[in-house]
Amino acid sequence: MTQPDRRRGRGRKPSPSPVAERAAADGVPVLRPERVGDPDCVEALRALDADLGVVVAFGQFLPKQVRELPRLGHLVNGHASILPRHRGAAPIAHAILAGDSESGVSVMRVEREMDAGPVCLVKKTPIGPDETAGELEERLAGVAADAIAEALPDVAAGRAQWREQDHALATLAPKLEVEDGRLDFRRSADELARTVRGLTPRPGTFFELDGARLRILRATARDEVADDPPGTVRLGGDTLGVATGAGWLVPLVLQKPGGRPTPTDAFLRGRPIPDGTRLATPE
């Protein structure tokens, strides 16, 4: 089961999800309901007479009648965080934004409250110092597959050791919107560099110059004291630094609207940004 076809890409043409594409290629029947709780969908699931259900990044609320439909009475989920930390739709990005040194996958039982069910297995992995959310997501996909494959035999046999989460330690990881990517140079360079990593590739980070949104896809923080006001651009050879509330943000890869990601030195040859330019900060 996966999401219905959605408009994707620049042409905004309806296209299937990657799960639907893979299912079609392998000859696996697939359901694509607008709402998983619709009667037709529930009946289709009931007809499968499943022992257990596995949920990964499905993106819809699962009603009780669906959660408890399998013979074993529940669904399991591979959630991309070390629960109870980072419950929600964007755990990978929020782990980077928070400066966490590690992430992982928690195999948990799906319950009504989001990502709050008991956990039977956790697989941890370090977060690289320059790793973006997209890169970490790709690694965690493999971790999730291994974790679920390891946990399922014990769950099916009733041997799984379920541990209740400490709800007092829970943190939330809500979905990030485009406006969350607007860089506020009054923040520290370290925070801004994490924001670039955490929001790459989506929804992306940006600043505005002459009415255009320029995206930053890679950046590093420099600790030197910035005497210029936050948002001031200083050029040094082929490098560009932006003064922040603490230190300098050094963009490494930039992208103009409709353009391709470009290393900063090449970007500046095609789209110069004069030394001393003052970039706007949010109101």
BELWOJO-V232368 format. One record per residue. RES is the residue in one small letter. SS is DSSP state (a for helix, b for strand, c for the rest). PHI is phi in whole degrees, -180 to 180 (NA if undefined). OMEGA is omega in whole degrees, 0 to 359 (* if undefined). Layout:
res-><RES	RES>
ss-><SS	SS>
phi-><PHI	PHI>
omega-><OMEGA	OMEGA>
This chain:
res-><m	t	q	p	d	r	r	r	g	r	g	r	k	p	s	p	s	p	v	a	e	r	a	a	a	d	g	v	p	v	l	r	p	e	r	v	g	d	p	d	c	v	e	a	l	r	a	l	d	a	d	l	g	v	v	v	a	f	g	q	f	l	p	k	q	v	r	e	l	p	r	l	g	h	l	v	n	g	h	a	s	i	l	p	r	h	r	g	a	a	p	i	a	h	a	i	l	a	g	d	s	e	s	g	v	s	v	m	r	v	e	r	e	m	d	a	g	p	v	c	l	v	k	k	t	p	i	g	p	d	e	t	a	g	e	l	e	e	r	l	a	g	v	a	a	d	a	i	a	e	a	l	p	d	v	a	a	g	r	a	q	w	r	e	q	d	h	a	l	a	t	l	a	p	k	l	e	v	e	d	g	r	l	d	f	r	r	s	a	d	e	l	a	r	t	v	r	g	l	t	p	r	p	g	t	f	f	e	l	d	g	a	r	l	r	i	l	r	a	t	a	r	d	e	v	a	d	d	p	p	g	t	v	r	l	g	g	d	t	l	g	v	a	t	g	a	g	w	l	v	p	l	v	l	q	k	p	g	g	r	p	t	p	t	d	a	f	l	r	g	r	p	i	p	d	g	t	r	l	a	t	p	e>
ss-><c	c	c	c	c	b	b	b	c	c	c	c	b	b	b	c	c	a	a	a	a	a	a	a	a	c	c	c	c	c	c	c	c	c	c	c	c	c	a	a	a	a	a	a	a	a	a	a	c	c	c	c	b	b	b	c	c	c	c	c	c	c	c	a	a	a	a	c	c	c	c	c	c	c	b	b	b	b	b	c	c	c	c	c	c	c	b	c	c	c	a	a	a	a	a	a	a	c	c	c	c	b	b	b	b	b	b	b	b	c	c	c	c	c	c	c	c	c	b	b	b	b	b	b	b	b	c	c	c	c	c	c	a	a	a	a	a	a	a	a	a	a	a	a	a	a	a	a	a	a	a	a	a	a	a	a	a	c	c	c	c	c	b	c	c	c	a	a	a	c	c	b	c	c	c	c	c	a	a	a	a	b	c	c	c	c	c	b	a	a	a	a	a	a	a	a	a	a	c	c	c	c	c	c	b	b	b	b	b	c	c	b	b	b	b	b	b	b	b	b	b	b	c	c	c	c	c	c	c	c	c	b	b	b	b	b	c	c	b	b	b	b	b	c	c	b	c	b	b	b	b	b	b	b	b	c	c	c	c	c	c	b	b	a	a	a	a	a	a	a	c	c	c	c	c	c	c	b	c	c	c	c	c>
phi-><NA	-150	-72	-62	-58	-126	-76	-135	73	-67	-78	54	-87	-60	-148	-73	-69	-56	-64	-64	-62	-67	-60	-63	-65	-97	71	-95	-59	-137	-103	-134	-80	-69	-136	-66	-86	-62	-54	-62	-69	-61	-66	-64	-69	-62	-65	-72	54	-76	-79	-155	-124	-119	-122	-139	50	-80	85	-131	-70	-105	-68	-56	-64	-83	-59	-102	-71	-62	-58	-78	91	-162	-110	-116	-132	-99	-100	-83	-162	-94	-65	-88	-76	64	-79	136	-80	-131	-67	-69	-61	-70	-64	-71	-59	-79	79	-63	-87	-146	-134	169	-130	-110	-91	-132	-88	-78	-129	-61	-74	-60	56	-109	-73	-64	-113	-113	-157	-130	-114	-108	-151	-66	-97	-64	-63	-116	-73	-88	-61	-63	-69	-67	-59	-63	-67	-69	-60	-68	-62	-64	-60	-65	-65	-66	-62	-72	-79	-58	-59	-69	-62	-65	-88	78	-93	-61	-97	-84	-117	-66	-73	-85	-64	-68	-97	-68	-124	-105	-130	-69	-58	-98	-103	-56	-67	-64	-87	-72	-81	-106	-73	-77	-77	-75	-63	-62	-62	-67	-64	-66	-62	-59	-66	-71	-106	-105	-91	-139	-77	92	-112	-157	-133	-108	-143	53	82	-109	-90	-104	-91	-110	-106	-144	-159	-133	-103	-119	-81	-56	-64	-100	-82	-79	-62	-54	97	-77	-92	-128	-103	-142	68	-96	-107	-130	-120	-119	-64	-127	-65	-157	92	-121	-95	-114	-67	-107	-136	-123	-147	-92	-56	77	-100	-101	-57	-137	-54	-57	-62	-70	-60	-68	-70	-94	-142	-60	-120	-60	-60	90	-57	-106	-79	-69	-113	-60	-65>
omega-><181	181	175	175	179	175	184	174	184	181	179	177	177	179	182	174	176	178	179	179	181	179	180	181	183	179	180	176	184	173	181	185	171	177	184	180	179	184	181	180	180	180	177	178	180	181	179	180	186	174	188	176	179	182	174	174	184	172	174	174	181	182	184	183	175	181	186	184	182	182	180	170	179	173	173	186	171	185	188	172	175	184	14	180	174	169	176	190	186	184	183	178	184	175	178	180	182	181	180	178	180	175	180	179	177	174	189	176	183	177	185	181	188	173	185	183	179	186	178	182	176	174	183	176	178	172	180	184	180	186	176	178	179	179	178	178	180	178	183	175	177	178	181	180	180	183	181	179	178	186	190	179	179	178	183	182	181	181	184	178	182	180	177	176	171	187	179	181	185	170	185	180	184	177	180	182	182	184	175	181	178	186	177	187	172	175	182	179	179	179	182	178	177	178	177	180	185	183	176	12	183	358	178	177	185	166	182	177	180	176	180	176	177	182	171	182	175	179	175	180	176	190	184	180	178	179	180	176	178	181	180	180	173	181	176	185	180	182	179	176	177	178	179	178	177	179	183	171	182	177	180	178	181	179	176	181	180	181	179	173	187	174	188	183	178	179	184	177	179	182	183	171	187	175	180	176	179	179	182	172	182	177	*>
